[in-house]
Amino acid sequence: MIIAPKDDELTAIGISMAAGCKPCTKYHAAVARKARASDQEIKDALVTPVSVRKKGAEIIVSYALATLGDPKPRANESTLVALGAAFAVNCAER
């Protein structure tokens, strides 16, 4: 199957976003623009994987809470978990 360069780059944007890789996302968005992807196509490629990740996170949180009897973390624990998660998905600002 032959994939057009524009579609290849839009797919690469989605994969980069899902992986949380800032350099890859920036690179593929620029290349997609050069391959004549519209602003809306690029926006969709950026937003769709975020929705998929959010739903996956909701599912795993529900599973974990059910498994653990729905514990309520203390505020400090929540902050540390959020910080760790931000680094894990490569989204902590420097």
N, C-alpha and C positions, 0 to 999 in steps of 0.2 A: 504494500500500500504506500502510495506517495502522499506525503503531507506537505501542503504549501508552507513556505517559510513563515508567513504571518501566523498560521495556525500552530506551527511548531513553537514559535516564540510565545504565543498566548498560553500554550500548554506549559511551557517552561516557567512562565510567570506564576501560574497556579501551583506548580510543583515547588518553586522557590518560596512562595508564600506559605504553603503548607509545611515546609521544612523550617520556616522561620529564618531564612538566610537573607539578610539585608543586601550584601554585595551581589548575590545572584539575582534578587528581585530587581535591583536597580539596573543591572546589566541587561537583563532580558526585557525590561520595559523599554529601554532605549533602543534595543535591537528590534523589538516589535514595532515601535514607531517608524523606524527606518524601513521596515517591511510593509508599511502602509496600514498598520492597524489603527483603527479610529480611537479617539479618546474613550468612547463608550466601551469598545471591546477591551481596551486595556483596563478600564475601571472594573468591568465585570470579571476579568481574569484576576484582579487583585482582591475583590470582595468575596467572590464565591468560595475560595478555600478557607477564608476566615470563618464563614458561616459553617462550613463543614467541621472545622476544628472546634468551634464553640459547641456544636451539637455533640461531638465526640467527647469533649470535656464534661458536658452535662451528664452524659451517659455513664462515664467512668466514676464521676463524683457520686451519682445516685447509687451505683453498684458498691462503691467503697463504703459509703455511709450505711447502707443496708447491711453490709457484711460486718461492720464495726458497731452496729447498734446505734447509729446516728449520734456520735459524740459531738459536742459543741466545743470547737477550739477556743482557747483564750485569745484575746486581741493580739498579744505579742507573737503567739504561735502563728496566727493568720498572716501577720506581716512578714514573718520569716519565710513562710511557705510561699507567699506571693512573690517575694524577692527571689527565692530560689527558682520558682517557675519562670519568672521573667528572664533570668539568665539561661535557663534550660532551653527556652525557645528563642534565644538570641534577640530579645527585644528590650533589654535594659539600655537606657540612654547613657552615653558616656560623657 
